Amino acid sequence: MRNTIAAALAALVLCACPVSAAQLGGMGEAIFGNSFNFSKANLEKPAVKAISVGKLQVTLQRTRLKDIQKAFGGTLQREGDGAGRADWLCYGTEGANVWFISNALGGFEFVMMVAAEAAKKPAAGCDAAPAGFAVPAFGIPGLGASTADLKATFGAASGGKIAYRSDRPGGYSDIAQYIGYVLKSGKVAGIGIGETSVQTAH
């Protein structure tokens, strides 16, 4: 069972939806499996407000997987159980694979994470992206960006795996937005964005 950011807080399984068995991979697995160090906030405010996928606007924790599926088709997939369960859609487009992922905190319904990874061919289990689909634009440096671009945007960037996090008040709990980058030869080869509830600091 993966040790996700949400695992400790996601004791309740909110729903169960029949989907195909599959294996989450690539940057989708990296952002869901918490292979980045998101232990504490290092940004003052959330960097991502909305995510553009062609003409579709995706908002974390508000857009549903079925909204993505309605716009682009594709096969809803599932792996794991309880707090370690992921439900997702994956699309292979020219030069990249893209994942839209929900977890227990999203009721396996709302998009909690979006990830994109540079690739020469579709990942196993990814559907071919239809016309109108585009690699997500996050409003921050994306695939192909340089370390210098990340430094200019976030103030600091070093290494091949870079993590950013910001916390904001969210009612009964705070909301953490986290951003993970994988760089190869000084260029962004993978990016993942997610949000989750965390215990309030006050």
Secondary structure, 3 states (H helix, E strand, C coil): CCCCCCHHHCCCCCCCCCCEECCCCHHHHHHHCCCCCCCCCCCCCCCCCCEEECCEEECCCCCEHHHHHHHHCCCCEEECCHHHCEEEEEEEECCEEEEEEECHHHCCCECCEEEEEECCCCCCCCEECCCCCCCCECCCCCCCCEHHHHHHHHCCCCCCEEEEEEEEEECCEEEEEEEEEEEECCEEEEEEEEEEEECCCC
